[in-house]
Amino acid sequence: MSSVPVQLGLVGWPLGHSLSPVLHEAALVAHQRKGAYRLYPLHPDEAESGLQSLLAQMRAGEIRGLNVTIPYKQTVIPMLDQLTPTAQSVGAVNTIYVSNGQLIGDNTDAEGFYQDLEPVLPPYIPPGTALVLGAGGAARAVVYSLLVHGWQVVVAARRLKQAEELAEEFSELGSISGGLLSEMASMDLTDVKLIVNATPMGMSPNVESSPWPATLPFPADAVVYDLVYNPGVTTLMRQAQEAGLKAVSGLGMLVGQAALAFSRWLEVSHPVAVMTEAIGKHGSKQGARQ
């Protein structure tokens, strides 16, 4: 076991229900590395100074690696020295590591998402039309991943300008359009085969909320993928299941992106199995998988 403790962490707001420490500390133990994974809750009022302080600690070698979550996946970009090609294409960063003294911004959400999605899709569903709810940093990773795998994408966001700008930005990758969440009832959703919730709606503690209008029928035979993983079964998932659709949470994506990030920081193989086992044990202790 290495005698030099490894400090890893997650910055975002809020962070009260994050499972990332469970994942990464299990991986540290499995790879016989001393260290810890800390949460750095950073209120938006202190975003600039707080992010700069954490990045300074990385430059000084005090922090080995950082994850970035809502709402800083785009905010942090100008503060970094370089982006990986994926992070550059996605336009959002969820993982930061140091290479040759440079702070590198990466995005493991895109790969982690599709690695988890693919086994969930029925074998008879080829890439078709996907409806992505939301247009923030998580949505960008999802949209990028879907487009490069041949899906046509419709983005529905709370603000039309945000949805249209995202669609314009990704237009060279494939067929994509933008619309309003509030106007989904007027959209033609007949050909939609995949619905991805990339908004925080339904996340603990606001577990009763859902981005899907209660009176709007789901497209027939669509698969619903909710990036929210806490609670384990969201209101959106229950709505979909009651309509006879397959619905899954973003827990697999959480594990996938975490394993990829850990491998970037410590240059080891992806500890997916270790992290999956840790989540299972954690869920058993909590009385439910979260």
C-alpha positions as CSV (number, residue, x, y, z in Angstrom):
1,M,0.0,0.0,0.0
2,S,1.3,3.4,-1.0
3,S,2.4,5.5,2.0
4,V,1.3,8.8,0.4
5,P,-2.4,9.5,1.0
6,V,-4.4,10.3,-2.0
7,Q,-6.9,13.1,-1.7
8,L,-9.9,13.0,-4.1
9,G,-13.2,14.9,-4.0
10,L,-16.4,16.2,-5.6
11,V,-17.4,19.9,-5.9
12,G,-20.9,21.0,-6.6
13,W,-24.1,22.2,-4.9
14,P,-25.9,20.6,-3.2
15,L,-24.0,17.4,-2.3
16,G,-25.8,16.1,0.7
17,H,-26.9,12.8,-0.9
18,S,-23.9,12.0,-3.0
19,L,-22.8,8.4,-3.2
20,S,-19.4,9.2,-4.8
21,P,-17.4,8.8,-1.5
22,V,-18.8,5.2,-1.2
23,L,-17.6,4.4,-4.8
24,H,-14.1,6.0,-4.7
25,E,-13.1,5.0,-1.2
26,A,-14.0,1.4,-2.1
27,A,-11.7,1.7,-5.1
28,L,-8.9,3.2,-3.0
29,V,-9.1,0.2,-0.7
30,A,-9.2,-2.3,-3.6
31,H,-6.1,-0.7,-5.1
32,Q,-4.4,-0.5,-1.7
33,R,-4.0,3.2,-1.7
34,K,-4.3,5.3,1.5
35,G,-6.5,8.4,1.1
36,A,-10.1,9.7,1.1
37,Y,-12.7,11.2,-1.1
38,R,-14.2,14.4,0.2
39,L,-17.3,16.4,-0.6
40,Y,-16.8,20.1,-1.3
41,P,-20.2,21.7,-1.2
42,L,-19.8,25.1,-2.8
43,H,-22.6,27.6,-2.7
44,P,-23.1,29.5,-6.0
45,D,-22.4,32.8,-4.2
46,E,-18.8,31.6,-3.6
47,A,-18.3,29.7,-6.9
48,E,-15.5,31.7,-8.4
49,S,-13.3,31.9,-5.3
50,G,-14.2,28.4,-4.1
51,L,-13.3,26.7,-7.4
52,Q,-10.1,28.7,-7.8
53,S,-9.1,27.6,-4.2
54,L,-9.7,23.9,-5.0
55,L,-7.8,24.1,-8.3
56,A,-4.9,25.8,-6.5
57,Q,-4.8,22.8,-4.1
58,M,-4.6,20.5,-7.1
59,R,-1.8,22.5,-8.6
60,A,0.0,22.3,-5.3
61,G,-0.4,18.5,-5.2
62,E,-2.8,18.6,-2.2
63,I,-5.7,17.2,-4.2
64,R,-5.0,14.4,-6.7
65,G,-8.4,14.5,-8.5
66,L,-11.7,16.3,-8.6
67,N,-15.1,15.5,-9.8
68,V,-17.4,18.3,-10.8
69,T,-21.2,18.2,-10.7
70,I,-24.2,20.6,-10.9
71,P,-24.0,23.5,-11.3
72,Y,-20.2,23.9,-12.2
73,K,-19.6,21.6,-15.1
74,Q,-19.3,24.5,-17.5
75,T,-18.3,27.2,-15.0
76,V,-15.0,25.5,-14.3
77,I,-13.9,25.3,-17.9
78,P,-12.2,28.7,-18.2
79,M,-10.2,28.0,-15.1
80,L,-8.5,24.9,-16.6
81,D,-5.4,24.6,-18.7
82,Q,-6.6,22.1,-21.2
83,L,-9.6,20.0,-22.1
84,T,-9.7,16.4,-23.5
85,P,-11.3,16.0,-26.9
86,T,-14.4,14.6,-25.3
87,A,-14.8,17.4,-22.8
88,Q,-14.1,19.9,-25.6
89,S,-16.8,18.4,-27.8
90,V,-19.3,18.0,-24.9
91,G,-18.6,21.5,-23.5
92,A,-18.8,20.3,-20.0
93,V,-16.3,18.9,-17.4
94,N,-17.0,16.4,-14.7
95,T,-13.5,15.2,-14.0
96,I,-10.2,17.1,-13.5
97,Y,-6.8,15.6,-13.2
98,V,-3.2,16.8,-13.3
99,S,-0.8,16.0,-16.2
100,N,2.7,17.5,-16.5
101,G,1.7,20.3,-14.1
102,Q,-1.4,21.1,-16.2
103,L,-5.0,20.9,-15.0
104,I,-6.9,18.8,-17.5
105,G,-10.7,18.8,-17.8
106,D,-12.3,15.6,-18.9
107,N,-15.8,14.3,-19.4
108,T,-16.5,10.7,-18.3
109,D,-20.3,11.2,-18.2
110,A,-20.7,10.6,-21.9
111,E,-18.9,7.3,-22.0
112,G,-20.3,6.2,-18.6
113,F,-23.9,7.0,-19.8
114,Y,-23.7,5.0,-23.0
115,Q,-21.9,2.0,-21.4
116,D,-24.8,1.7,-19.0
117,L,-27.6,2.5,-21.5
118,E,-26.6,0.0,-24.2
119,P,-27.4,-3.2,-22.2
120,V,-30.7,-1.7,-21.1
121,L,-32.0,-1.2,-24.7
122,P,-34.0,-4.1,-26.1
123,P,-32.1,-5.7,-29.0
124,Y,-34.8,-4.7,-31.5
125,I,-34.3,-1.0,-30.8
126,P,-31.7,0.4,-33.1
127,P,-30.6,4.0,-32.7
128,G,-33.8,6.1,-33.4
129,T,-35.2,9.2,-31.9
130,A,-34.3,10.1,-28.3
131,L,-36.0,12.8,-26.2
132,V,-33.6,14.4,-23.8
133,L,-35.1,16.5,-20.9
134,G,-32.8,19.3,-19.9
135,A,-30.0,21.2,-21.5
136,G,-27.4,21.6,-18.7
137,G,-24.0,20.0,-18.3
138,A,-25.4,16.4,-17.8
139,A,-27.7,16.8,-20.8
140,R,-24.8,17.9,-23.0
141,A,-22.9,14.7,-22.2
142,V,-26.0,12.6,-23.0
143,V,-26.8,14.5,-26.2
144,Y,-23.2,14.1,-27.4
145,S,-23.1,10.4,-26.6
146,L,-26.4,9.7,-28.4
147,L,-25.5,11.7,-31.5
148,V,-22.1,10.0,-31.9
149,H,-23.9,6.6,-31.6
150,G,-26.3,7.5,-34.4
151,W,-29.4,8.7,-32.5
152,Q,-31.6,11.6,-33.6
153,V,-32.1,13.8,-30.6
154,V,-34.9,16.2,-29.5
155,V,-33.9,18.4,-26.5
156,A,-36.7,19.8,-24.3
157,A,-35.6,22.4,-21.7
158,R,-37.2,25.0,-19.5
159,R,-35.7,27.8,-21.6
160,L,-36.1,27.6,-25.3
161,K,-33.0,29.6,-26.0
162,Q,-30.9,27.1,-24.0
163,A,-32.4,24.2,-25.9
164,E,-31.9,25.9,-29.3
165,E,-28.3,26.9,-28.6
166,L,-27.5,23.4,-27.5
167,A,-29.0,22.0,-30.7
168,E,-27.1,24.5,-32.9
169,E,-23.9,23.7,-31.1
170,F,-24.2,19.9,-31.7
171,S,-25.8,20.1,-35.2
172,E,-22.6,19.0,-36.9
173,L,-22.8,15.6,-35.0
174,G,-26.2,14.6,-36.3
175,S,-29.9,15.4,-36.3
176,I,-30.9,17.5,-33.3
177,S,-33.6,20.0,-32.5
178,G,-34.7,21.9,-29.4
179,G,-38.0,22.7,-27.8
180,L,-39.6,23.6,-24.5
181,L,-40.4,21.2,-21.6
182,S,-43.7,23.0,-21.1
183,E,-44.7,22.3,-24.7
184,M,-44.0,18.6,-24.9
185,A,-47.7,17.9,-25.2
186,S,-47.7,19.6,-28.6
187,M,-44.7,17.7,-29.9
188,D,-44.9,14.7,-32.1
189,L,-43.4,12.0,-29.9
190,T,-44.6,9.0,-31.9
191,D,-41.2,7.9,-33.0
192,V,-39.4,8.5,-29.7
193,K,-37.8,5.2,-28.5
194,L,-35.7,6.6,-25.6
195,I,-36.5,9.3,-23.0
196,V,-33.6,10.6,-20.9
197,N,-34.2,12.8,-17.9
198,A,-31.1,15.0,-17.5
199,T,-32.8,17.5,-15.2
200,P,-32.5,17.3,-11.3
201,M,-36.3,17.0,-11.1
202,G,-37.2,14.1,-8.8
203,M,-33.9,14.1,-7.0
204,S,-33.9,13.8,-3.2
205,P,-35.2,15.7,-1.3
206,N,-37.7,16.8,-4.0
207,V,-38.7,13.3,-4.7
208,E,-42.3,14.0,-5.7
209,S,-41.4,16.1,-8.7
210,S,-41.1,14.9,-12.3
211,P,-40.3,16.5,-15.6
212,W,-43.0,14.4,-17.3
213,P,-46.6,16.0,-17.3
214,A,-49.0,13.6,-15.5
215,T,-51.6,14.0,-18.3
216,L,-49.1,13.3,-21.2
217,P,-49.1,9.8,-22.5
218,F,-45.6,8.2,-23.0
219,P,-44.6,7.1,-26.5
220,A,-45.3,3.4,-27.0
221,D,-42.5,1.0,-26.2
222,A,-40.0,3.8,-25.2
223,V,-37.3,3.1,-22.7
224,V,-37.0,5.7,-19.9
225,Y,-33.6,6.5,-18.4
226,D,-33.5,8.8,-15.4
227,L,-30.0,10.2,-14.6
228,V,-31.3,10.8,-11.1
229,Y,-30.3,7.8,-8.9
230,N,-31.4,9.0,-5.4
231,P,-34.1,7.9,-4.8
232,G,-33.6,4.6,-6.5
233,V,-37.0,4.7,-8.1
234,T,-38.0,8.2,-9.1
235,T,-41.5,9.6,-9.7
236,L,-40.7,9.6,-13.5
237,M,-39.7,6.0,-13.3
238,R,-42.9,5.1,-11.5
239,Q,-44.9,7.0,-14.1
240,A,-43.2,5.1,-16.9
241,Q,-43.5,1.7,-15.2
242,E,-47.2,2.3,-14.6
243,A,-47.5,3.0,-18.4
244,G,-45.9,-0.4,-19.0
245,L,-42.5,1.0,-20.0
246,K,-39.0,-0.1,-19.0
247,A,-37.4,2.5,-16.7
248,V,-34.0,2.6,-15.1
249,S,-32.1,5.0,-12.8
250,G,-28.8,6.6,-13.4
251,L,-27.0,4.5,-10.8
252,G,-25.1,2.5,-13.5
253,M,-24.0,5.8,-15.2
254,L,-22.8,7.0,-11.8
255,V,-20.7,3.9,-11.4
256,G,-19.4,4.0,-15.0
257,Q,-18.3,7.7,-14.9
258,A,-16.8,7.3,-11.5
259,A,-14.7,4.2,-12.5
260,L,-13.5,6.1,-15.6
261,A,-12.6,9.1,-13.5
262,F,-10.7,7.0,-10.9
263,S,-8.7,5.4,-13.7
264,R,-7.7,8.9,-15.0
265,W,-6.5,10.0,-11.5
266,L,-4.5,6.9,-10.5
267,E,-3.7,5.4,-13.9
268,V,-5.3,2.0,-13.0
269,S,-7.9,-0.2,-14.7
270,H,-11.6,0.8,-14.3
271,P,-12.8,-0.4,-10.9
272,V,-16.4,-1.0,-12.1
273,A,-16.9,-4.3,-10.3
274,V,-15.5,-2.9,-7.0
275,M,-17.7,0.1,-7.1
276,T,-20.8,-1.8,-8.1
277,E,-20.2,-4.1,-5.1
278,A,-19.7,-1.1,-2.8
279,I,-23.0,0.4,-3.9
280,G,-24.8,-2.9,-3.3
281,K,-23.4,-3.1,0.2
282,H,-24.3,0.5,0.9
283,G,-27.8,-0.1,-0.3
284,S,-28.2,-3.1,1.9
285,K,-27.1,-1.1,5.0
286,Q,-29.5,1.7,4.1
287,G,-32.4,-0.7,3.7
288,A,-32.8,0.3,0.1
289,R,-30.6,0.9,-2.9
290,Q,-30.2,4.6,-3.3
